[in-house]
C-alpha cells in the first residue's frame, strides 16, 4: 500500500483503487470539502504525474474520458484549486509522492488498463439529495427531479413564474460554466421539447452565477444530474422496422441453424479473470449494485 498525507488531503493506493480524502486545512476548496471522499477504481485511471516546484509540488491524476460524471459536466473548466484529482505536496514529501506515482503506474501496466474512453461512468458522482444556493437560485436534486427556487436577486420576469421543478426524464443535457472575468457563469438544464436561447439571466431553466465562493458547488449539482443521464458514448437507440410476415412456399429451404458461439481461447482466460477482478472492485466501490454485480459476474463465468 502507498499513502501520502498532506494538509491538502490524503491519497491512499491499495493496488486496486485510489482513495482521495480532502484535507481540513482552510486552504482546501469548498467544492472538494463538499464532495468529500472519492474512491477511484484502477480501471478509471489513465495516468498519474508528479510535478516538483520550489515551494511545493503537485500530484495530478488523469482519468479516462467518460469515466467521471463530474469531469464530463465541467468539461475541463474546474479551477486547479477545486479539482479533486490534484494534491499539493510539501517538499519534504516529494519522495513519497514519487513512490505513489510508481506504484500506480506499475498497477496500470500490470492490469493492462486501457487509456481509451469509457462508454459508461465508472464513478457514481456526488451523492444525493443535494442542495446548493448560489447566484440567483437555490437548486435541489433528489435523484428524480431538479427544483429551482429563486431569490431576491433573480430577474423579475424570471422569478414571476415561481419555483421551477424539472423531472429528470425531461432533462436532455446539463451544462455548468464558471464566471470568467466580466462574463457571468451559469448552470443550465436543457429541457426536452422546451428549448430556449434566452441568456441565463432570463432562462427559467438556468441559474446565473456571478463568481462568488459557492459558485463551484453548482458543478456538483451538474455532475449528480449528469451521472443519471445516458452516457454520451452510449449509442442512441435505433428504431426497428415493423416485422414483415411472409408465407414461405414449401420449395424455400428452412434457414440454417445459427452456430453456437465458439468457446473462449486459452489466452482469453486471463482477460476474463481480470474482468472478474474489475467487477469486484466496482462492486466494492459502490459503482455496481448487488444485482448488477451478480448478473455481470454470471455472464463472465458463462464465457469461461
For each residue, the residues with C-beta under 8 A, 3 or more apart:
1: 12 13 14 15
2: 12 13 96 99 100 103 104
3: 10 11 12 13 100
4: 10 11 59 87 89 93 96 97 100
5: 10
6: 9 10 23 87 88 89 90 93
7: 23 25 27 28 88 90
8: 22 23 25 27 28 87 88 89
9: 6 20 21 22 23 28 32 87
10: 3 4 5 6 19 20 21 23
11: 3 4 18 19 20 21 59 87 100
12: 1 2 3 18 19 21
13: 1 2 3 17 18 19 100 103 104 107
14: 1 17 19
15: 1 42 103 107
16: 41 42 107 277 281
17: 13 14 39 40 41 42 281 284 285
18: 11 12 13 39 40 42 45 61 104
19: 10 11 12 13 14 37 38 39 40
20: 9 10 11 37 38 39 40 84 85 87
21: 9 10 11 12 37
22: 8 9 28 32 33 35 36 37 84
23: 6 7 8 9 10 28
24: 28 33
25: 7 8 28
26:
27: 7 8
28: 7 8 9 22 23 24 25 32 33
29: 32 33 79 81 82 216
30: 33 34 82 213 214 216 217
31: 34 35 78 82 84 216 217 219 220
32: 9 22 28 29 35 82 84
33: 22 24 28 29 30 36
34: 30 31 217 220
35: 22 31 32 38 70 84 126 220
36: 22 33
37: 19 20 21 22
38: 19 20 35 84 123
39: 17 18 19 20 285 286
40: 17 18 19 20 44 45 61 63 123
41: 16 17 44 122 123 278 281 282 285 287
42: 15 16 17 18 45 107 108 111 113 281
43: 64 111 113 122 278 281 282
44: 40 41 63 64 67 68 118 122 123
45: 18 40 42 48 61 62 63 64 104 108 113
46: 62 63 64 65 113 115
47: 61 62 105 108 115
48: 45 59 60 61 62 100 101 104 105
49: 59 60 62 101
50: 57 58 59 60 89 94 97 98 100 101
51: 57 58 60
52: 57 94
53: 56 57 58
54:
55: 91
56: 53 88 89 90 91
57: 50 51 52 53 88 89 90 91 94 97
58: 50 51 53 86 87 88 89
59: 4 11 48 49 50 86 87 89 97 100 101
60: 48 49 50 51 85 86
61: 18 40 45 47 48 85 86
62: 45 46 47 48 49 85
63: 40 44 45 46 67 68 71 85
64: 43 44 45 46 67 114 115 116 117 118 122
65: 46 117 118
66: 72 117 118 119 120 121 231 232 233
67: 44 63 64 71 118 121 122 123
68: 44 63 71 72 121 122 123 125
69: 72 73 121 123 124 125 223 224 226 227
70: 35 73 74 84 123 125 126 219 220 223 226
71: 63 67 68 74 75 76 78
72: 66 68 69 75 121 223 226 232
73: 69 70 174 175 176 219 222 223 225 226
74: 70 71 77 78 176 219 222 223
75: 71 72
76: 71
77: 74 176 177 178
78: 31 71 74 82 83 178 216 219
79: 29 82 83 178 216
80: 83 86
81: 29
82: 29 30 31 32 78 79 216 219
83: 78 79 80 86
84: 20 22 31 32 35 38 70
85: 20 60 61 62 63
86: 58 59 60 61 80 83
87: 4 6 8 9 11 20 58 59
88: 6 7 8 56 57 58
89: 4 6 8 50 56 57 58 59 93 94 96 97
90: 6 7 56 57 93
91: 55 56 57 94
92:
93: 4 6 89 90 96 97
94: 50 52 57 89 91 97 98
95: 98 99
96: 2 4 89 93 99 100
97: 4 50 57 59 89 93 94 100 101
98: 50 94 95 101 102
99: 2 95 96 102 103
100: 2 3 4 11 13 48 50 59 96 97 103 104
101: 48 49 50 59 97 98 104 105
102: 98 99 105 106
103: 2 13 15 99 100 106 107
104: 2 13 18 45 48 100 101 107 108
105: 47 48 101 102 108 109
106: 102 103 109 110
107: 13 15 16 42 103 104 110 111
108: 42 45 47 104 105 111 113
109: 105 106 112
110: 106 107
111: 42 43 107 108 274 277
112: 109 274
113: 42 43 45 46 108
114: 64
115: 46 47 64
116: 64
117: 64 65 66 233
118: 44 64 65 66 67 121 122 231 233
119: 66 231 233 234
120: 66 231 233 234
121: 66 67 68 69 72 118 124 125 227 231 287
122: 41 43 44 64 67 68 118 282 287
123: 38 40 41 44 67 68 69 70 227 287
124: 69 121 127 227 286 287
125: 68 69 70 121 223 224 226 227 228
126: 35 70 130 220 221 223 224 227
127: 124 130 224
128: 141 142 143 224
129: 140 141 142 143
130: 126 127 140 141 220 221 224
131: 138 139 140 141
132: 138 139 214 217 218 220 221
133: 137 138 139 151 214
134: 137 207 209 212 214 215 217 218
135: 153 185 186 187 207 208 209 210 212 215 218
136: 150 151 153 154 155 158 201 207 208
137: 133 134 148 149 150 151 154 207
138: 131 132 133 148 149 151
139: 131 132 133 146 147 148 149 187 207 218 221
140: 129 130 131 146 147 149
141: 128 129 130 131 145 146 147 221 224 225
142: 128 129 145
143: 128 129 168 224 228
144: 167 168
145: 141 142 165 166 167 168
146: 139 140 141 165 166 168 171 189 221 225
147: 139 140 141 163 164 165 166
148: 137 138 139 163 164 165 166 204 205 207
149: 137 138 139 140 163
150: 136 137 154 158 159 162 163
151: 133 136 137 138 154
152:
153: 135 136
154: 136 137 150 151 158 159
155: 136 158 159 201 202 208
156: 159 160
157: 160 202
158: 136 150 154 155 161 201 202 203 204
159: 150 154 155 156 162
160: 156 157
161: 158 164 204
162: 150 159
163: 147 148 149 150
164: 147 148 161 204 205
165: 145 146 147 148
166: 145 146 147 148 170 171 189 191 205
167: 144 145 170 171
168: 143 144 145 146 171 225 228 229
169:
170: 166 167 191 192 193 194
171: 146 166 167 168 174 189 190 191 192 225 229
172: 190 191 192
173: 189 190 229
174: 73 171 187 188 189 190 222 225 226 229
175: 73 186 187 188 190 222
176: 73 74 77 185 186 187 188 218 219 221 222
177: 77 185 186 187 188 209
178: 77 78 79 185 209 211 215 216 219
179: 183 184 185 209 210 211 215
180: 183 185
181:
182:
183: 179 180
184: 179 200 201 208 209 210 211
185: 135 176 177 178 179 180 208 209 210 211 215
186: 135 175 176 177 200 206 207 208 209
187: 135 139 174 175 176 177 206 207 209 218 221 222
188: 174 175 176 177 200 203 205 206 207
189: 146 166 171 173 174 205 206 225
190: 171 172 173 174 175 195 205
191: 166 170 171 172 194 195 205
192: 170 171 172
193: 170
194: 170 191 205
195: 190 191
196: 203 204 205
197:
198: 202 203 206
199: 202 203
200: 184 186 188 203 206 207 208 209
201: 136 155 158 184 208
202: 155 157 158 198 199
203: 158 188 196 198 199 200 206
204: 148 158 161 164 196
205: 148 164 166 188 189 190 191 194 196
206: 186 187 188 189 198 200 203
207: 134 135 136 137 139 148 186 187 188 200 218
208: 135 136 155 184 185 186 200 201
209: 134 135 177 178 179 184 185 186 187 200 212 215 218
210: 135 179 184 185 215
211: 178 179 184 185 215
212: 134 135 209 215
213: 30
214: 30 132 133 134 217 218
215: 134 135 178 179 185 209 210 211 212 218
216: 29 30 31 78 79 82 178 219 220
217: 30 31 34 132 134 214 220 221
218: 132 134 135 139 176 187 207 209 214 215 221 222
219: 31 70 73 74 78 82 176 178 216 222 223
220: 31 34 35 70 126 130 132 216 217 223 224
221: 126 130 132 139 141 146 176 187 217 218 224 225
222: 73 74 174 175 176 187 218 219 225 226
223: 69 70 72 73 74 125 126 219 220 226 227
224: 69 125 126 127 128 130 141 143 220 221 227 228
225: 73 141 146 168 171 174 189 221 222 228 229
226: 69 70 72 73 125 174 222 223 229
227: 69 121 123 124 125 126 223 224
228: 125 143 168 224 225
229: 168 171 173 174 225 226
230: 234
231: 66 118 119 120 121 234
232: 66 72
233: 66 117 118 119 120
234: 119 120 230 231
235: 238
236:
237:
238: 235
239:
240:
241: 244
242:
243:
244: 241
245:
246:
247:
248: 252
249: 252
250:
251:
252: 248 249
253:
254:
255:
256:
257:
258:
259:
260:
261:
262:
263:
264: 268 269 272 303 304
265: 268 269
266: 269
267: 270 271
268: 264 265 271 272 303
269: 264 265 266 272 273 304
270: 267 273 274
271: 267 268 274 275
272: 264 268 269 275 276 300 303 304
273: 269 270 276 277
274: 111 112 270 271 277 278
275: 271 272 278 279 300
276: 272 273 279 280 297 300 301
277: 16 111 273 274 280 281
278: 41 43 274 275 281 282
279: 275 276 282 283 288 293 296 297 300
280: 276 277 283 284 293
281: 16 17 41 42 43 277 278 284 285
282: 41 43 122 278 279 285 287 288 293
283: 279 280 286 287 288 290 293
284: 17 280 281
285: 17 39 41 281 282
286: 39 124 283
287: 41 121 122 123 124 282 283
288: 279 282 283 292 293 296
289: 292 293
290: 283 293 294
291: 294 295
292: 288 289 295 296
293: 279 280 282 283 288 289 290 296 297
294: 290 291 297 298
295: 291 292 298 299
296: 279 288 292 293 299 300
297: 276 279 293 294 300 301
298: 294 295 301 302
299: 295 296 302 303
300: 272 275 276 279 296 297 303 304
301: 276 297 298 304
302: 298 299
303: 264 268 272 299 300
304: 264 269 272 300 301
